[in-house]
């Protein structure tokens, strides 16, 4: 079964409902950890979840707003979803927020998509996109001393507050590197690391090379992705 039509239809669904999603961005509540969640997060998670369940019978959903630790995700269809990544950006009126969707079967990657709905951009399995040369290092907004050291040592650091946006850009070479040394959950990262792996980027999790495996949703994962500009000869460096 080709998963590409499902990813394309998910993107079409998100785009078709974008106006309603944006209308909910000011309706904010606060999680126990102090982070925001909007009615748009909940609406979009249900929207995509209902679509996936209708098209992938018996799919197990691992989604940020509804996941319960300890779910059996070792077999069958599994969809890992972050309905709005970068909620702080989203509810602040910024366009740098995204949707991450990754589809797996029996522990094997079937396809993923990184969507930037308010920008009208998507990157998904099987796509060919132009690549760029860049010196920019994208960093997680979950600050720690390691991030501070990278910023201090790099003249072109960016802290954008959205893993989907960061991974979208490192995969296409608009960033040379994206690093989150503090760690994030599988719904934040899995679609991006799977796509980066497909694209030939150098991907490291917990300091070890990533080989395309499923990520445990019950823990945080430290990620470091390098674009590998050497795989694109003939494109001159930024001067």
N, C-alpha and C positions, 0 to 999 in steps of 0.2 A: 504494500500500500504506500503510494507516494504521499508524503505529508505536506508537500508544497501547496496544494490547493487549500488545505486547512489553514495554513499560515496566511495565505493571501486573503482568504475569506475572513479570518480574524482581524486582519488589518482593515479590510473594507468595513467591518462591523464597528471597529473603533472610530474610524473616520466618519461613518454615517451618524454616530452618536456624539460626535465631538462637541457640538453646541450645547447639548444637555450636560455633558461632563463639565464643560467650562462654567456653566451656570451654577454648579455646586461647589465651586472652589472656595467660596467664602464661608461655607457651612462647616465649621471646624470644631472638633472635640480633641481632647488630649489624652494620650495613652499614659499608663502608670510611669513609663520611663521619661515622660516629658515631651515626647515627640508628637507632632500633629497627625490626625487622620481626618480626612474630609468625607462628606457624603459621596463625593465623586469616587474616592477609593472604593467604597462599598458598592456603589452602583456599577462601576466598571468591572469589579471582580465578579459580581453576579452575572453581568452581561456576558462576559467571556466564558465564565464557568458553565452557564446554561448552554451556550453554543457548543462548547467542547463535549459536554455530556450528551448532547443530542447527536453528535457526529462521531464520537469515540465511545461506544458502549463499554460500560464498566471501568471507565477511566478513573484513576485516583488523582485528585487535585491536591497539589501542594502550593498553597497560595498564602500570601503574607497575612491577610486579614482574617483567615479562617483556619489556618493550619493548627492542628493539635499534635503535640509531640508524641512520638511513638507509633504513628500510622505505619501500616504494612505497605512498603513501597518497593518490595524486592522483585515483584513480577507484574506482568500485564502492562497496560498502557498507563503512563504517568505524565501528567502535565504540571510543570512548575511555572508559576505565574506571579509576577509582581504587577498588580493592576495600575499602580502609579508609583514609579520610582522617582525619588526626588520630591516628595510631598511638600517639604519645606519650600522648595522653589515654586511648586505648583500653587500653593495657597498664598504665596507672596506675589503672585501675578507674573512670574517669570515663565519663559517658554522652554527652558532647559529642564524638562521632565520627560519621563518615558514609560513605556510598557515593555516588560520582558516576558517572553513566552518560550518555553523549551519543552519539547515532546520526546518521550523516551518509551521504549518497549522492552521489557525483560532486561533492563539495565543497559540497553544499547541506544545511543542517541539517534533519533529519527529526523530531527530538524528543529531549528530555533529562529527566533526573530527578535530584533531590537527595534522598537517603534518610537519615533519622536512625533507624536500626533500634531502638536501645535506648530511644528516646523514642517510637517508634511514629508518627513523622511523615514525610510525603513531600510534595514539591512537584514536579510534572511538567508538561510541555507540555500545554496545554489545560485545566488546572485553574483554577477561580475560587476565590480564597481571600480571607478578610477582611484588610483592611490596617489598619495602625496609624500613629499619629503618634509620632515619637520624636526625641530629641536625641542618642541614643547613636551613637558612632562605634566600629565594630569594627575591630580592627587585627591584622595578622599577628603571630605570635609570633617571626618571624625579625627580630629587633631590629636597627634601625640608627638613625642620628641623626635621620632624618626622622620615624620613628615616635615617637621621644622628644619631638620638637617638637610633633607633633600631640597627644600625651598631655598635654604641658604646657599647651597652649593650649585644651584641650577639657575641660569639667568632667565629661563622661560618656563616658570612653573604656573600652573593653573589649578585653582580649587573651585570646581563648578557645582558640587552638591548633588550630583546625579550619576550613579554608576552606569546607567544605560547610555547617557550622553558621553561619558568618558570612554566606555568600551567601544561604542560606535566609532569614535574618532581615532582610537589607537588601531583598530582593525583596518581602517582606510588610510592610515599613515598620516592623518592630520595631527596626531600626537605621535611622538616617538615612543612614549611609554605611559602606562597608567599603573599606579601603585596604590594599594590600600593595605598598609601594614597593620592596621588595627583589626581589620576583619569585618566581613559582612555575611549575610545568610545566603542560602542557595538561590532563593527567589531573586535576590539582587544580582547574583553573579553568574548563575549556571548558563543562561542563554548566551551571555557575552563570552565566557571562557570557551564554551563549545564552538562558537563561531570563530573566535580567535584561533583556536586549535585547527579548525578546518582551513583557515586562511594562511596557515604557516607561520603565525606569530610565535614567539617564544613565550610560553605561558608557565608561570610558576605558582603553585599553591603551597602554603606553609614552607616555602623555600625549596620545594621539590618540583621537578618537571611534571606538568600535567599531560596525561596521555588519553584524555577523552572519557574519563570515568564520571559516573553520577556522583553528585555531591550530597553528603549527609545534611538534611535540612535541620537537624537538631543542634548544630554547632556553627560558630562563625568560621569563615575561611579567609586567610590572608592571601591576597592576590597581587601578582606583579606580572604585567604583560608588556612585552617589547614588540614593536611592529616588525622588525627584521627588514629594514629598507634594502639590505643587500640582496633580497629576493626579487627586487624590482630594478635591475640594471637598466641604464639608459635614461633614468630620471635624475636630473642633476640635483645636488643638494641646494637647500635654501641659501642664498648668498646675501 
